[in-house]
Amino acid sequence: MKQAIIDQLELLIKEEQTDELFSKAEELGSEYLKVCDRLNHEMLDKFIAEGGAAADFEAPKDPLDSHFNELILILNDREKKFKKQHAKEVSEKLTAKQQIVADLEKLVAEETNIGRAFQQFKELQTKWNEIGNVPLKEYKNVQGAYHRHVHNFYYNMKLSKDLKELDFKRNLEHRTALLSKIESLNQMESVKGVERLMNLYRMEWSELGPTAPETIEPLRTRYRELIGQALQRIREFYHSRQEDEKKHLEEKKILLERVQKISEENFDNARQWQTMTDTIEKILDDWKKIGYAPKGDNDKVWHDLRSAINQFYTKKRGFFGDLKKTYKENKEKKVALVAKAEALSKATHEVWDEPTNNIIQLQREWKEAGHIDYGDENKLWKKFREACDQFFNAKNDFFKLRDADQYKNLELKEELIKRLEAYALTGNAEEDLKVLKDFSSEWKDIPHVPFKEKERIYGKYKKALDAKYDSMKLESGQMHLLKFKNNIDMLAGSDHSDKLMSKERNMIKERMQKLQGTINQYENNMGFFRNSKNMGGLLKEVEDNITKAKEEMELLKKKLKMMSDTKPA
């Protein structure tokens, strides 16, 4: 677009200098500046949309602008010289016309020879027409004086009818031709062109000489009619443009109100800000398509629009500034989480419960850490996920290997139970107890079995072992302790043995405390029973209860000692 305008300016430089040429150059210059203004607005909008401040924007230099300025300087210089020369010529024309008016006045007042006077008159008329137009402000006075003296010449000098008719005829031809030119204005598309030519034709009409009296009114009527038509078209054009500008103003006010409402909001997330940014850019595109409003109003609504847009982008920069700070803090959190996850994934673990809880906690913290920049999010998430996958893959591999070993252990325990069930007691209690203890030691030395088989295989083993103890017909206390010992050994070899042993120990201690309370109560009652008559049977029952309670207390103490001597696996 810029280059096309410059090409037209270069053509104008080569043409003959006229008012029309300089008017055309002025129109092209205005059009070029509008194009520059539009391009600058577009670059400014893009600059603001990318986070820049309007005050910091500086349009880039375009080599075409320098060439344009050179051409405009040349044309302006030529126009200045042209107008100076034109002013000089106009001044000379005015002086020359004033001299002709003076000569006409003298001719009308002094000349008596009609033939010579008419010859001088025609010469003055020819000079007058050759001189051309003069400035409008001087036009009426000098033209009026000229016509007055012409009129006086015709009638005061009593020219012959033939000469007047000849002059009337020629003037009629000129006026008729001029009316045709004025009528042709109706076919012109450019109303501004109509306006410019109409003013020229009106000046030309006023400079033409008189016609026959019977033609004056028809010519004048036709002239006024055609000029009225042109004026009506010009008035309608400007009225229509004013109406369009008013309509444009209302459309721009609606867009301005939308932008102002948007600029007053504070949005919560980046997506909303981007959506509103796209909306404002669309409003700007619609704004540019509307066209001009009345100049004063147009400048004001544009200023208000720019203020609202600047307010929006100032808030947007503030939001993304805070968001960037938050993203930075969240990124630091996620970098730390990645480091922790990678450390867990690379470490060697014998026990997996705590590390698994730790890695799951890291995953929770990741979800709670908040958003960061999209690119950083993808990179860090990939590293974090790889570390977590590596950890759980290692855990799965570990348990697959462990499960294989545990199934082998299960086979060993199944085989041990078969041997235990097949063992025939000898009847020698000491020898049989040693064998059964060896079975228990062997059972304890076999590592873990699969968790889902643990309860079943232990129940099967305990049933077989208890059956052997029951067959030995041991004392109940001794039998109870042997079974308890087996249970303790099982607890010591199980997962979470510390907690299970502690729970069993606490239960024994609580039972001992209650039992001691019972013994104390029985002993207090003994004093009461000894001092009472007829209480012999009841006293004996209390004494038996105390004995049983003390025996149970001793048994519990032995259990505690067993637990102290048994170390968790």
PAVEXSE-468141 format. One line per 2 residues: number of its first residue (from 1); for each residue x, y, z of C-alpha. Coordinates in Angstrom, 3 decimals. Layout:
BEGIN
NUM> X,Y,Z; ...
end
This chain:
BEGIN
1> 0.000,0.000,0.000; 2.806,2.439,0.891
3> 4.735,1.634,-2.273; 1.658,2.182,-4.457
5> 1.172,5.688,-2.994; 4.870,6.531,-3.484
7> 4.634,5.400,-7.132; 1.729,7.817,-7.681
9> 3.692,10.662,-6.058; 6.647,9.988,-8.352
11> 4.313,10.251,-11.357; 2.946,13.570,-10.056
13> 6.461,15.016,-9.854; 6.824,14.449,-13.577
15> 3.504,16.135,-14.490; 2.750,19.785,-15.139
17> 2.189,21.791,-11.983; -1.463,22.663,-11.354
19> -3.786,23.195,-8.416; -5.304,19.786,-9.145
21> -1.872,18.171,-9.047; -1.056,19.602,-5.627
23> -4.545,18.701,-4.344; -3.974,15.148,-5.529
25> -0.548,15.146,-3.826; -2.153,16.333,-0.596
27> -4.762,13.548,-0.756; -2.048,10.950,-1.385
29> -0.014,12.336,1.529; -3.012,12.100,3.859
31> -3.728,8.566,2.675; -0.075,7.575,3.261
33> -0.173,8.976,6.825; -3.419,7.078,7.527
35> -1.739,3.871,6.379; 1.245,4.638,8.646
37> -1.092,5.407,11.530; -3.003,2.170,11.017
39> 0.209,0.106,10.827; 1.572,1.834,13.941
41> -1.673,1.078,15.829; -1.436,-2.560,14.801
43> 2.210,-2.774,15.933; 1.319,-0.954,19.179
45> -1.542,-3.372,19.882; 0.747,-6.335,19.263
47> 3.436,-4.751,21.479; 0.925,-4.244,24.307
49> -0.500,-7.749,23.855; 3.014,-9.151,24.304
51> 3.323,-7.393,27.648; 4.849,-4.046,26.636
53> 3.784,-0.652,27.974; 2.245,1.819,25.521
55> 4.644,4.544,26.715; 7.638,2.350,25.813
57> 6.506,1.663,22.253; 8.630,3.067,19.437
59> 7.671,2.317,15.847; 10.454,0.831,13.696
61> 11.879,2.965,10.899; 10.711,2.202,7.375
63> 12.942,3.202,4.379; 9.742,3.944,2.432
65> 8.933,6.708,4.946; 12.203,8.513,4.126
67> 11.489,8.296,0.375; 7.942,9.512,0.999
69> 9.254,12.502,2.977; 11.661,13.365,0.148
71> 8.852,13.324,-2.434; 6.552,15.388,-0.205
73> 9.341,17.920,0.408; 9.877,18.250,-3.356
75> 6.152,18.670,-4.016; 5.724,21.089,-1.096
77> 8.623,23.159,-2.337; 7.146,23.197,-5.841
79> 3.719,24.050,-4.485; 5.181,26.890,-2.441
81> 6.912,28.297,-5.496; 3.829,27.641,-7.609
83> 1.577,29.470,-5.170; 4.071,32.300,-4.856
85> 4.194,32.621,-8.607; 0.423,32.220,-8.760
87> -0.037,34.940,-6.138; 2.240,37.191,-8.128
89> 0.296,36.467,-11.289; -3.011,36.998,-9.514
91> -1.766,40.291,-8.171; -0.656,41.280,-11.631
93> -4.023,40.125,-13.012; -5.871,42.208,-10.445
95> -3.767,45.233,-11.271; -4.306,44.609,-14.987
97> -8.092,44.228,-14.493; -8.218,47.339,-12.373
99> -6.430,49.140,-15.205; -8.953,47.795,-17.752
101> -11.814,49.004,-15.525; -10.173,52.412,-15.436
103> -9.680,52.368,-19.197; -13.317,51.325,-19.700
105> -14.487,54.123,-17.457; -12.400,56.571,-19.431
107> -13.585,55.124,-22.732; -17.248,55.448,-21.712
109> -16.740,59.005,-20.561; -14.617,60.405,-23.422
111> -14.893,58.457,-26.658; -17.297,59.812,-29.297
113> -16.163,57.821,-32.354; -18.308,54.721,-32.106
115> -16.218,52.629,-34.516; -12.964,53.388,-32.784
117> -14.586,53.174,-29.354; -16.012,49.710,-30.113
119> -12.605,48.556,-31.386; -10.956,49.747,-28.179
121> -13.820,48.156,-26.185; -13.310,44.753,-27.849
123> -9.579,45.005,-27.232; -10.196,45.702,-23.541
125> -12.662,42.771,-23.387; -10.104,40.480,-24.996
127> -7.464,41.567,-22.499; -9.953,41.097,-19.647
129> -10.732,37.520,-20.708; -7.080,36.721,-21.273
131> -6.152,37.874,-17.811; -8.231,35.202,-16.076
133> -9.563,34.958,-12.508; -8.563,37.133,-9.568
135> -8.834,36.439,-5.776; -12.382,35.882,-4.578
137> -12.240,38.672,-2.029; -11.386,41.142,-4.814
139> -13.511,39.441,-7.414; -16.906,41.021,-6.729
141> -15.688,44.595,-6.610; -13.586,44.491,-9.759
143> -16.095,42.311,-11.620; -18.983,44.563,-10.616
145> -17.150,47.666,-11.791; -16.270,45.943,-15.039
147> -19.859,44.900,-15.782; -21.145,48.305,-14.823
149> -18.816,50.006,-17.301; -19.590,47.392,-19.981
151> -23.284,48.051,-19.488; -22.690,51.772,-19.631
153> -20.598,51.339,-22.760; -23.333,49.456,-24.585
155> -26.107,51.757,-23.662; -24.388,55.067,-23.215
157> -22.483,54.783,-26.468; -25.707,53.637,-28.242
159> -24.035,50.883,-30.184; -25.852,49.580,-33.147
161> -28.338,46.789,-32.716; -26.315,44.489,-34.963
163> -23.199,44.815,-32.798; -25.160,44.188,-29.596
165> -26.926,41.148,-31.088; -23.598,39.733,-32.214
167> -22.135,40.143,-28.726; -25.357,38.808,-27.143
169> -25.200,35.736,-29.382; -21.595,34.983,-28.513
171> -22.279,35.380,-24.787; -25.345,33.145,-25.130
173> -23.211,30.432,-26.715; -20.689,30.689,-23.879
175> -23.367,30.555,-21.178; -25.148,27.632,-22.871
177> -21.895,25.698,-23.075; -21.169,26.469,-19.424
179> -24.654,25.237,-18.462; -23.829,21.932,-20.190
181> -20.675,21.675,-18.102; -22.636,22.372,-14.916
183> -25.224,19.767,-15.935; -22.441,17.183,-16.482
185> -21.585,17.497,-12.794; -24.550,15.215,-12.114
187> -22.601,12.368,-13.731; -19.494,12.786,-11.554
189> -18.991,10.205,-8.785; -16.748,12.357,-6.604
191> -18.857,14.841,-4.655; -15.728,16.721,-3.634
193> -14.854,17.020,-7.326; -18.358,18.349,-7.966
195> -17.889,20.916,-5.218; -14.534,22.112,-6.572
197> -15.708,22.403,-10.218; -18.984,24.036,-9.221
199> -17.109,26.893,-7.538; -15.000,27.379,-10.665
201> -18.053,27.331,-12.944; -19.851,29.874,-10.765
203> -16.930,32.279,-11.092; -16.808,31.683,-14.855
205> -20.578,32.319,-15.164; -20.310,35.647,-13.401
207> -17.552,36.770,-15.787; -19.516,36.133,-18.991
209> -21.058,39.119,-20.740; -24.767,39.934,-21.151
211> -27.184,38.192,-23.496; -30.410,39.335,-25.158
213> -32.968,40.461,-22.592; -35.453,37.703,-23.547
215> -32.788,35.036,-22.772; -31.682,36.362,-19.433
217> -34.420,34.853,-17.233; -34.460,31.370,-18.867
219> -30.654,31.204,-18.613; -30.707,32.402,-15.028
221> -33.474,29.934,-14.121; -31.613,27.010,-15.698
223> -28.371,28.104,-14.045; -29.995,28.319,-10.604
225> -31.692,24.973,-11.138; -28.430,23.175,-12.050
227> -26.449,24.907,-9.318; -29.237,24.023,-6.849
229> -29.018,20.391,-7.863; -25.260,20.364,-7.329
231> -25.602,22.156,-3.988; -28.334,19.723,-2.888
233> -26.110,16.789,-3.747; -23.224,18.341,-1.800
235> -25.482,19.057,1.195; -26.845,15.510,1.125
237> -23.315,14.146,0.909; -22.154,16.061,3.989
239> -25.390,15.333,5.838; -25.083,11.625,5.051
241> -21.468,11.678,6.160; -22.469,13.395,9.386
243> -25.163,10.764,9.986; -22.663,7.997,9.267
245> -20.182,9.599,11.632; -22.840,9.807,14.354
247> -23.687,6.149,13.772; -19.992,5.278,13.883
249> -19.687,7.182,17.151; -22.511,5.170,18.746
251> -20.960,1.901,17.534; -17.591,2.932,18.955
253> -19.181,3.898,22.290; -20.661,0.387,22.544
255> -17.229,-1.167,21.932; -15.654,1.301,24.382
257> -18.164,0.310,27.076; -17.308,-3.370,26.562
259> -13.580,-2.714,26.919; -14.123,-0.518,29.993
261> -16.132,-3.277,31.694; -13.429,-5.819,30.887
263> -10.697,-3.483,32.177; -12.507,-3.126,35.522
265> -12.449,-6.885,36.167; -9.757,-8.870,37.997
267> -9.568,-12.370,36.537; -8.503,-15.435,38.521
269> -6.470,-17.462,36.057; -4.276,-17.176,32.976
271> -6.891,-18.736,30.683; -9.430,-16.027,31.549
273> -6.841,-13.310,30.955; -5.973,-14.790,27.550
275> -9.643,-15.100,26.619; -10.220,-11.436,27.477
277> -7.054,-10.448,25.581; -8.423,-12.184,22.477
279> -11.753,-10.411,23.043; -10.085,-6.991,23.223
281> -8.061,-7.687,20.072; -11.299,-8.649,18.295
283> -12.935,-5.422,19.530; -9.967,-3.435,18.161
285> -10.393,-5.131,14.776; -14.112,-4.247,14.804
287> -13.231,-0.675,15.852; -10.940,-0.213,12.833
289> -13.667,-1.392,10.467; -16.253,1.123,11.686
291> -14.889,4.300,10.125; -14.528,7.876,11.376
293> -16.793,9.541,13.906; -17.091,13.361,14.240
295> -13.510,14.529,14.743; -13.763,15.875,18.306
297> -15.791,12.911,19.491; -13.630,10.479,17.532
299> -10.482,11.682,19.304; -12.161,11.436,22.713
301> -13.553,7.902,22.333; -10.216,6.741,20.932
303> -8.410,8.276,23.927; -10.878,6.610,26.335
305> -10.446,3.293,24.538; -6.661,3.484,24.780
307> -6.944,4.317,28.492; -9.210,1.314,29.135
309> -6.915,-0.996,27.146; -3.861,0.302,29.013
311> -5.670,-0.322,32.313; -6.453,-3.887,31.219
313> -2.875,-4.647,30.182; -1.468,-3.037,33.336
315> -3.614,-5.398,35.430; -2.654,-8.296,33.170
317> 1.073,-7.579,33.615; 0.539,-7.393,37.383
319> -1.309,-10.723,37.416; 1.319,-12.501,35.345
321> 4.072,-10.877,37.412; 2.571,-12.380,40.578
323> 1.890,-15.621,38.717; 5.517,-15.771,37.596
325> 6.626,-15.369,41.214; 4.219,-18.127,42.300
327> 5.425,-20.326,39.444; 9.003,-19.797,40.591
329> 8.170,-20.847,44.162; 6.179,-23.848,42.927
331> 9.030,-24.809,40.615; 11.474,-24.786,43.531
333> 9.108,-27.106,45.437; 8.836,-29.505,42.512
335> 12.594,-29.497,41.879; 13.055,-30.525,45.537
337> 10.396,-33.239,45.165; 12.156,-34.580,42.063
339> 15.437,-34.727,43.978; 13.800,-36.635,46.854
341> 12.039,-39.044,44.469; 15.273,-39.694,42.582
343> 17.114,-40.346,45.864; 14.464,-42.896,46.906
345> 14.510,-44.546,43.476; 18.323,-44.964,43.521
347> 18.594,-46.172,47.129; 18.751,-49.845,48.139
349> 15.877,-50.883,50.414; 15.594,-53.926,52.606
351> 12.255,-52.818,54.047; 9.825,-51.161,51.639
353> 6.937,-49.936,53.787; 8.481,-46.657,54.891
355> 10.058,-45.792,51.493; 6.718,-46.593,49.808
357> 4.869,-44.293,52.197; 7.501,-41.636,51.523
359> 7.168,-41.868,47.731; 3.350,-41.761,48.004
361> 3.649,-38.679,50.231; 5.886,-37.060,47.606
363> 3.188,-37.721,44.999; 0.598,-36.029,47.239
365> 2.904,-33.045,47.732; 3.416,-32.843,43.958
367> -0.345,-32.492,43.413; -0.502,-29.800,46.097
369> 2.584,-27.883,44.875; 0.612,-25.811,42.365
371> 1.078,-24.914,38.694; 4.295,-23.792,36.988
373> 5.203,-22.810,33.415; 4.003,-25.378,30.903
375> 7.489,-26.186,29.600; 9.006,-26.580,33.084
377> 5.965,-28.580,34.214; 6.438,-31.159,31.457
379> 10.197,-31.517,32.046; 9.945,-31.825,35.840
381> 6.898,-34.097,35.699; 8.746,-36.416,33.309
383> 11.719,-36.653,35.701; 9.463,-37.090,38.748
385> 7.363,-39.769,37.062; 10.481,-41.617,35.874
387> 11.860,-41.601,39.428; 8.542,-42.920,40.833
389> 8.324,-45.583,38.116; 11.906,-46.617,38.803
391> 11.125,-46.931,42.519; 7.989,-49.042,42.030
393> 9.631,-51.187,39.350; 12.479,-51.922,41.753
395> 9.947,-52.690,44.474; 8.027,-55.046,42.183
397> 11.241,-56.796,41.157; 12.210,-57.140,44.816
399> 8.883,-58.659,45.801; 8.797,-60.947,42.786
401> 12.164,-62.347,43.868; 11.052,-62.428,47.497
403> 7.809,-64.190,46.596; 9.763,-66.869,44.771
405> 11.918,-67.382,47.862; 8.861,-67.321,50.138
407> 7.167,-70.068,48.141; 10.292,-72.147,48.605
409> 10.063,-71.393,52.349; 6.426,-72.460,52.260
411> 7.458,-75.792,50.776; 10.052,-76.210,53.546
413> 7.432,-75.527,56.224; 4.942,-77.900,54.613
415> 7.638,-80.582,54.612; 8.495,-79.772,58.274
417> 4.822,-80.151,59.299; 4.682,-83.533,57.599
419> 7.748,-84.617,59.508; 6.286,-83.228,62.740
421> 3.013,-85.043,62.194; 4.905,-88.232,61.373
423> 7.081,-88.050,64.509; 6.190,-90.753,67.007
425> 6.623,-89.834,70.656; 9.077,-92.155,72.496
427> 7.457,-91.810,75.922; 10.654,-90.234,77.268
429> 9.407,-86.728,78.066; 12.851,-85.178,78.172
431> 13.850,-86.651,74.802; 10.495,-85.826,73.187
433> 10.624,-82.201,74.457; 14.106,-81.815,72.937
435> 12.900,-83.126,69.586; 9.853,-80.841,69.624
437> 12.058,-77.855,70.522; 14.327,-78.764,67.615
439> 11.262,-78.723,65.363; 10.376,-75.275,66.754
441> 13.928,-74.008,66.193; 13.930,-75.349,62.643
443> 10.512,-73.714,62.022; 11.799,-70.408,63.362
445> 14.895,-70.556,61.148; 12.809,-70.857,57.997
447> 12.236,-67.282,56.662; 8.949,-65.706,55.641
449> 6.292,-67.384,53.535; 3.801,-65.529,51.260
451> 1.566,-63.303,53.351; -1.667,-64.924,52.188
453> -0.320,-68.348,53.297; 1.140,-67.165,56.599
455> -1.924,-67.670,58.818; -2.895,-70.990,57.253
457> 0.551,-72.597,57.493; 1.092,-71.380,61.048
459> -2.307,-72.747,62.133; -1.450,-76.080,60.578
461> 1.947,-76.127,62.298; 0.499,-75.064,65.668
463> -2.182,-77.720,65.453; 0.399,-80.413,64.773
465> 2.738,-79.171,67.530; -0.076,-78.801,70.109
467> -1.206,-82.302,69.291; 2.244,-83.645,70.164
469> 2.360,-81.678,73.437; -1.133,-82.834,74.317
471> -0.094,-86.455,73.743; 2.807,-86.084,76.184
473> 0.378,-85.509,79.107; 2.552,-82.784,80.664
475> 1.517,-80.664,83.606; -0.890,-77.929,82.571
477> 1.503,-75.142,83.580; 4.405,-76.641,81.708
479> 2.164,-77.279,78.683; 0.852,-73.726,78.789
481> 4.366,-72.273,78.862; 5.531,-74.455,75.991
483> 2.613,-73.303,73.835; 3.191,-69.704,74.888
485> 6.860,-70.039,73.947; 5.879,-71.210,70.499
487> 3.514,-68.249,70.107; 6.208,-65.813,71.224
489> 8.671,-67.284,68.767; 6.107,-66.773,66.013
491> 5.523,-63.162,67.039; 9.257,-62.506,67.139
493> 9.631,-63.741,63.586; 6.693,-61.854,62.122
495> 6.461,-58.413,60.454; 6.084,-55.577,62.937
497> 7.369,-57.897,65.683; 8.217,-54.946,67.965
499> 4.616,-53.738,68.010; 3.169,-57.220,68.420
501> 5.581,-58.158,71.237; 4.908,-54.839,72.981
503> 1.164,-55.396,72.718; 1.464,-58.927,74.208
505> 3.725,-57.632,77.004; 1.260,-54.886,77.912
507> -1.601,-57.385,78.025; 0.385,-59.594,80.471
509> 1.238,-56.621,82.668; -2.388,-55.471,82.732
511> -3.428,-59.006,83.706; -0.782,-59.025,86.476
513> -2.056,-55.695,87.835; -5.649,-56.953,87.955
515> -4.497,-60.268,89.463; -2.505,-58.461,92.168
517> -5.586,-56.429,92.998; -7.587,-59.631,93.328
519> -4.923,-61.180,95.613; -4.893,-58.038,97.805
521> -8.678,-58.128,98.051; -8.641,-61.846,99.011
523> -5.974,-61.271,101.684; -7.995,-58.397,103.193
525> -11.059,-60.625,103.288; -9.025,-63.344,105.055
527> -8.706,-61.231,108.219; -12.452,-60.720,108.277
529> -13.181,-64.416,107.760; -10.771,-65.568,110.571
531> -12.553,-63.355,113.125; -15.994,-64.587,112.161
533> -17.755,-67.737,113.351; -19.208,-70.363,111.029
535> -17.001,-69.148,108.040; -14.783,-72.260,107.790
537> -16.013,-73.383,104.331; -15.847,-69.918,102.838
539> -12.374,-69.309,104.306; -11.117,-72.476,102.630
541> -12.524,-71.294,99.274; -10.777,-67.931,99.608
543> -7.466,-69.579,100.445; -7.754,-71.801,97.363
545> -8.471,-68.740,95.205; -5.422,-66.961,96.573
547> -3.283,-69.995,95.805; -4.600,-70.167,92.229
549> -4.066,-66.443,91.749; -0.471,-66.628,92.969
551> 0.201,-69.608,90.712; -1.174,-67.646,87.744
553> 0.989,-64.673,88.819; 4.085,-66.882,88.746
555> 3.095,-68.173,85.334; 2.727,-64.633,84.030
557> 6.145,-63.692,85.399; 7.659,-66.641,83.579
559> 5.944,-65.450,80.387; 7.474,-61.992,80.796
561> 10.906,-63.550,81.291; 10.391,-65.656,78.164
563> 9.547,-62.528,76.222; 12.637,-60.746,77.585
565> 14.824,-63.689,76.521; 13.245,-63.771,73.057
567> 14.665,-61.242,70.601; 12.666,-60.082,67.575
569> 13.919,-61.320,64.222
end
